[in-house]
């Protein structure tokens, strides 16, 4: 019998977490909405234990928060969050790419190029959430090349939660933004292939800063500074 590789089935907790994450991304669960364990039990038809564990994991990922009254709610994304996080991300991404330039292998460069080509294909098929995941994979590989645990922890703490929601809902559905990101990825790959530390650093920083500026062009915030999902923008008083 020919050997076949199967993916491991998700545990019940993983499946609940996956479904809740998807509901948050799609706007079925709204920013600020309270997540009540009793209601989620009815939704999933399971006991309270896996619900609590899934919520705990999502809280660790930054997608939900515990408010002052010990209630778990979907995290709001604020303009202040974005303005504070992106400049730090740009510095870390630049540092990572610069460090990677002297360590990256030809095989790893090929993998980065392969990921970028997959982004091109996903964009053509209008699979924008796949573009988001491939973008994350691209940048994660560069961090992996550096093999610096402190840098990895810092980047993970920045990119999980609010940034994931921000990019998923605001950025990659804009055709021009996706194509520009792909082009900037190619510039990073070129610098890495040339083993040019300074150029790799600068190209990565430029990419994050440009992505930030492009994102703000399409972002919608309410009068309290909270990011408004595009599907809700018609129902709220918003500012650009």
C-alpha positions in Angstrom: 0.0 0.0 0.0 1.4 3.4 -1.0 2.3 5.5 2.0 0.2 8.6 2.4 0.7 11.5 4.7 -2.4 12.6 6.6 -2.8 15.8 8.6 -3.6 15.3 12.2 -7.2 15.8 13.1 -7.8 18.9 15.3 -8.7 18.4 18.9 -12.0 19.7 20.1 -10.4 22.7 21.7 -8.4 23.5 18.5 -11.6 23.2 16.4 -13.5 25.6 18.7 -10.6 28.0 18.7 -10.4 27.8 14.9 -14.1 28.4 14.4 -14.1 31.4 16.9 -11.1 32.9 15.2 -12.9 32.6 11.8 -16.0 34.2 13.2 -14.0 37.1 14.5 -12.2 37.6 11.2 -15.5 37.6 9.2 -17.2 39.9 11.6 -19.7 37.4 12.9 -18.3 38.2 16.3 -17.8 41.9 16.5 -15.1 44.0 18.2 -16.2 44.6 21.8 -18.7 41.8 21.8 -18.9 39.8 25.0 -18.3 36.0 24.6 -20.5 34.2 27.1 -19.6 30.6 27.9 -23.2 29.5 28.2 -24.1 30.8 24.7 -20.9 29.3 23.2 -21.9 25.9 24.8 -25.2 26.1 23.0 -23.5 27.2 19.7 -21.0 24.3 19.7 -23.0 21.7 21.7 -20.1 20.9 24.0 -19.3 21.1 27.7 -17.9 24.2 29.3 -14.3 22.9 29.7 -13.2 23.0 26.0 -14.9 26.4 25.6 -12.9 27.8 28.5 -9.7 26.4 27.1 -10.3 27.8 23.6 -11.1 31.2 25.1 -7.9 31.1 27.2 -5.9 30.4 24.0 -7.5 33.2 22.1 -6.9 35.5 24.9 -3.2 34.5 24.8 -3.2 35.3 21.0 -4.6 38.7 21.7 -7.9 38.2 19.8 -10.0 38.5 22.9 -9.4 40.4 26.2 -10.7 40.3 29.7 -12.4 43.5 30.7 -12.5 45.2 34.1 -15.6 43.1 35.0 -13.8 39.8 34.2 -15.9 39.4 31.0 -14.2 38.1 27.9 -14.8 40.3 24.8 -13.5 40.4 21.2 -10.6 42.8 21.1 -11.1 46.2 19.7 -8.4 47.5 17.3 -7.6 51.2 17.8 -5.8 53.7 15.7 -3.4 54.2 18.5 -2.6 50.4 18.5 -1.7 50.5 14.9 0.3 53.8 15.1 2.4 52.3 18.0 2.9 48.8 16.6 3.9 49.4 13.0 7.1 51.5 13.6 8.4 48.9 16.0 7.5 46.1 13.5 9.5 47.9 10.8 12.6 48.1 13.0 12.3 44.4 13.9 11.7 43.3 10.4 14.6 45.3 9.2 16.9 43.9 11.8 15.7 40.4 11.0 16.3 40.7 7.3 19.7 42.3 7.8 20.7 39.4 10.1 19.3 36.8 7.7 21.3 38.1 4.8 24.5 36.6 6.2 22.9 33.3 7.2 20.2 32.4 4.7 20.7 29.4 2.4 20.0 29.1 -1.3 17.2 26.7 -0.4 15.6 29.1 2.0 15.8 31.9 -0.6 14.0 29.5 -3.0 11.3 28.9 -0.4 10.8 32.7 0.0 10.4 33.0 -3.8 8.0 30.1 -3.8 5.8 31.7 -1.1 5.8 35.0 -3.1 4.7 33.2 -6.3 1.9 31.5 -4.3 0.8 35.0 -3.2 0.6 36.0 -6.9 -1.6 33.0 -7.7 -3.8 33.6 -4.6 -4.3 37.2 -5.6 -5.3 36.3 -9.1 -7.9 33.9 -7.7 -9.0 36.6 -5.2 -8.1 34.4 -2.2 -7.3 37.3 0.0 -7.1 35.5 3.3 -4.7 33.1 1.7 -2.6 36.1 0.8 -2.6 37.1 4.4 -1.4 33.7 5.5 1.3 33.5 2.9 2.5 36.9 3.8 2.8 35.8 7.4 4.6 32.7 6.3 7.1 34.8 4.2 8.0 37.0 7.2 8.1 34.1 9.6 10.6 32.3 7.5 13.0 35.2 7.6 12.7 35.3 11.4 13.3 31.5 11.5 16.5 32.0 9.5 17.9 34.4 12.1 17.2 31.8 14.9 17.1 34.5 17.6 14.6 33.5 20.3 14.4 37.1 21.8 13.5 38.5 18.3 11.0 35.7 17.7 9.2 36.4 21.0 9.1 40.1 20.3 7.7 39.7 16.8 5.1 37.2 17.9 3.9 39.5 20.6 3.5 42.3 18.1 1.9 40.4 15.2 -0.7 38.3 16.9 -4.1 39.5 17.7 -4.7 43.1 16.5 -2.3 43.1 13.6 -3.8 39.9 12.2 -7.3 41.3 12.3 -6.2 44.6 10.9 -4.4 43.1 7.9 -7.1 40.4 7.3 -10.0 42.9 7.2 -8.3 46.0 5.8 -5.3 45.3 3.6 -5.2 42.4 1.3 -8.6 42.9 -0.4 -7.1 46.0 -2.0 -5.7 44.7 -5.3 -3.0 47.4 -5.6 -1.8 46.8 -2.0 -1.3 43.1 -2.6 0.6 43.6 -5.8 2.9 46.2 -4.2 3.6 43.9 -1.2 4.6 41.2 -3.6 6.9 43.5 -5.4 8.5 44.6 -2.1 8.9 41.0 -1.1 10.9 40.5 -4.4 13.1 43.4 -3.4 13.8 41.8 0.0 14.6 38.5 -1.7 17.0 40.2 -4.1 18.9 41.8 -1.2 19.0 38.5 0.6 20.3 36.7 -2.5 23.0 39.3 -2.8 23.9 38.8 0.9 23.6 42.5 1.3 22.9 43.1 5.0 22.3 46.9 4.8 20.1 46.6 1.7 18.0 43.7 3.2 17.5 45.8 6.4 16.4 48.8 4.4 14.1 46.9 2.0 12.3 45.2 4.9 11.8 48.4 6.8 10.5 50.1 3.7 8.1 47.3 3.0 6.5 47.5 6.5 6.4 51.3 6.5 4.8 51.3 3.0 2.3 48.6 4.1 1.4 50.8 7.1 0.8 53.9 4.9 -1.2 51.9 2.4 -3.4 50.4 5.1 -4.2 53.8 6.6 -5.5 55.0 3.2 -8.4 52.5 3.5 -8.8 52.3 7.2 -12.1 53.5 8.8 -12.2 54.5 12.5 -15.1 55.6 14.6 -15.1 58.8 16.7 -13.6 56.9 19.6 -10.6 55.8 17.5 -11.7 52.2 17.2 -11.2 50.4 13.9 -14.5 49.7 12.1 -14.8 46.5 10.0 -15.7 47.4 6.4 -19.0 45.5 6.7 -20.1 47.8 9.6 -18.9 51.2 8.2 -22.3 52.1 6.8 -23.9 51.8 10.2 -21.5 53.9 12.3 -20.3 57.5 12.3 -16.8 57.2 11.1 -13.7 59.3 10.4 -10.8 58.6 8.0 
